[in-house]
């Protein structure tokens, strides 16, 4: 079973994926949609998958505005949402 955690922002009027961390491909990876939708493997030092996913959930919460800004800049939009 895959763990899926991501930042999806409600943007006029659709939900767009901005950043995602999951194990859907059988390994822990992130997707930075302002760069590419392709999964990028995450190298970790701790082998506990739950710990690593929890770490990235906290990172998503901490960096929400920054990730949203990157995504909107890539689309040529202002950060007004």
C-alpha positions as CSV (number, residue, x, y, z in Angstrom):
1,X,0.0,0.0,0.0
2,X,1.4,3.4,-1.0
3,X,1.6,6.4,1.3
4,X,0.7,9.5,-0.6
5,X,1.2,13.0,0.8
6,X,1.2,16.1,-1.2
7,X,0.5,19.8,-1.5
8,X,-2.5,20.5,-3.7
9,X,-3.7,24.0,-4.0
10,X,-7.2,25.1,-5.0
11,X,-6.5,27.4,-7.9
12,X,-9.3,28.9,-9.9
13,X,-11.3,26.5,-10.2
14,X,-9.2,23.3,-10.3
15,X,-7.0,21.5,-7.8
16,X,-3.5,21.4,-9.1
17,X,-0.6,19.3,-7.8
18,X,2.3,21.3,-6.7
19,X,4.5,19.0,-4.6
20,X,4.2,15.4,-3.7
21,X,6.0,12.8,-1.6
22,X,4.9,9.1,-1.8
23,X,5.9,5.5,-2.3
24,X,3.6,4.8,-5.2
25,X,6.4,3.5,-7.4
26,X,7.8,1.2,-4.7
27,X,10.3,3.7,-3.3
28,X,10.2,7.0,-1.5
29,X,10.3,9.8,-4.0
30,X,9.2,13.4,-4.4
31,X,7.6,15.2,-7.3
32,X,8.2,19.0,-7.7
33,X,5.6,19.9,-10.3
34,X,7.2,23.3,-10.9
35,X,10.2,21.4,-12.2
36,X,8.8,18.2,-13.6
37,X,6.0,15.6,-12.9
38,X,8.7,12.9,-12.9
39,X,9.4,11.1,-9.6
40,X,12.8,12.0,-8.0
41,X,14.1,9.4,-5.6
42,X,14.8,10.6,-2.1
43,X,17.9,9.3,-0.4
44,X,17.5,9.0,3.4
45,X,19.7,8.0,6.2
46,X,17.0,6.4,8.3
47,X,15.5,3.1,7.0
48,X,12.1,3.7,8.6
49,X,9.7,4.6,5.8
50,X,7.1,6.0,8.1
51,X,9.6,8.3,9.8
52,X,10.8,9.6,6.4
53,X,7.2,10.2,5.1
54,X,6.3,12.0,8.3
55,X,9.4,14.1,8.0
56,X,8.3,15.2,4.5
57,X,4.7,15.9,5.6
58,X,6.2,18.3,8.1
59,X,8.4,19.8,5.3
60,X,5.3,20.3,3.1
61,X,3.5,22.2,5.9
62,X,6.6,24.3,6.7
63,X,7.3,25.2,3.0
64,X,3.8,25.5,1.7
65,X,4.0,29.2,0.6
66,X,7.5,28.7,-1.0
67,X,6.3,25.7,-3.0
68,X,3.2,27.5,-4.1
69,X,5.2,30.6,-5.1
70,X,7.6,28.4,-7.3
71,X,4.7,26.7,-8.9
72,X,2.8,29.9,-9.7
73,X,6.0,31.6,-11.0
74,X,6.6,28.6,-13.4
75,X,3.1,29.1,-14.7
76,X,3.6,32.9,-15.0
77,X,1.0,33.7,-12.4
78,X,1.2,35.9,-9.3
79,X,1.0,34.5,-5.8
80,X,-2.5,35.8,-5.1
81,X,-4.4,32.6,-4.3
